[in-house]
Amino acid sequence: MNQELLDPFILVQELPEVLSGKLRSGHSTCIRFNRGGDLLASGRADGTVIIFDVGTNGIARKLRGHTRQIQSLSWSANGRYLLSASQDWKCVLWDLQDGSRVRTVKFQAPVFIAELHPHDHFQFVAALFEDQPVLVDISSDIPKKRTLSSAPRRTQVERENVSDKQAAQDAKQQTTVATFTGTGNYILSGTRFGWINMIDTRSCETVYSTRLATKIILFIRFTASGQYFVVNASDGIIRTLKLPTFDEHNIDIDHFSLEVEHKFQDVVNRHSWSHVAFSPTGDYVAASTFGSHDIYIWERKQGSLVKILALEDDKEEVGAVEWHPERPFIVACGASEGEIYLWSIQTPQRWSALAPDFAEVEENVEYVEPEDEFDIHPIEELHKRRLDREDEPVDVLTIDRKFVGMNDSQFRMPVLLDVGGSDSEDDIVAIGAGQFRRRTPGQGKDWAGEESAGSGEDQASRRAVTNGTKSQVAKRRRGE
């Protein structure tokens, strides 16, 4: 019954062309497609995670478990589980089968980014603010955290001849981003001083280090094949590297090296880059500009700029950017308004998907009128036919053909029909006669175990709960 509205032969085009639409549910701060490309996760500034259905652009799930801004999102391989990291010092693993929280892990610092293991959704790595990164195993109710080193690996000769300045710098190293390689046997991490460390997942030891930049490593992302990865640093240069072919169980450190394949930068405007993403094949690199409304797209093999996508509103800055895993389709969230912008290709309307008996013709054809087409029937008979057709069950949940890129083992999220509309934090609420204000992010969330944000005294009490004890809060309320 239900057919796809997009013609698959149109999708052979590799680059998006025009701004095709917007999505909005609150202020979006980060986005991520699942591997099948049928779902888009959006983390909001108020701590809510929204799951959009890519086919309909509708809201399929709302996940509430954080109290502060979402920093990163990571999908499991089959698309059933989603890991969210937040500024509230927590990471939550969600089961999209029913929208429940499988595990909640609390850290001692805010989380920069957290990434799931590519083959084990009960294992993830997290980079923490002003703390060492951790590898977390959540297969049991009590999480097991293993601390990873941020200091680069040095040879025996370098350790013996290390200077005091170099030793002090190594002690100050902090990991700002961490992710798994394609096999999951190693972790690639970036530091605040531009180092890339390769860490063995089993032993948690750093087996290889190289310095790519002199400033902070902001982001690392692999292609779908895991053969190439891109590094975004705060020096305004995007670097693509190829991960050499090696035996995952035995790295030859003496002959192993990471060589930069291409460097991408804006030598005219000197733009810095907010976020980067690979195309489905890994042949193109897209990057959003810091403080601007443009998205640059380069051809990876040749290193040439091929397209610049721009927002209609030149005052809106582009934040996180993601490329659909199968289609020429790019999404990006606005930094100030939090809307999600969609770039796609111009596709002709496919009327046969809406009416299966509709046929598109290139030229006029002679129509043969059936003998009983215009026969006059009694009104009672016509009414009975209409009622019989209304009694026929209509399946609006099952599609006739698999989504592009999905296989039989791919998880398909159940459809919920009771998902509420957008509860944007920009809604205006009344606070008095003729007085209005914007809704406070996180207000009225009983699931968080906190009171609604109200007066300054209540807010001070919540801060005291976080930093002190409940007795101190009670004294403050009594005025002692």
Buried (B, 14 or more C-beta within 10 A) or exposed (E): EBEBBBEEEBBEBBBBEEBBEEBBBBBBBBBBBBBBBBBBBBBBBBBBBBBBBBBEEEBBBBBBBBBBBBBBBBBBBBBBBBBBBBBBBBBBBBBBEEBEBBBEBEBEBBBBBBBBBBEBBBBBBBBBBEBBBBBBBBEEEEBEEEEBBBBBBBEEEEEEEEEEEEEEBBEEBBBBBBBBBBEBBBBBBBBBBBBBBBBBBEEBEBBBBBEBBEBBBBBBBBBBEBEBBBBBBBBBBBBBBEBEEEEBEEBEEEEEEBEEBBEBBBEEEEBBBBBBBBBBEBBBBBBBBBEBBBBBBBBBEEEEEEBEBBBEEEEBBBBBBBBBBBBBBBBBBBBEBBBBBBBBBEEEEBEBBEEEEEEEEEEEEEEEEEEEEEEEEEEEEEEEEEEEEEEEEEEEEEBEEBBBBBEEEBBBBEEEEEBEEEBBBEEEEEEEEEEEEEBBBBBEBEEBEBBEBEEEEBEEBBEBBEEEEEEBBEEBEEEE
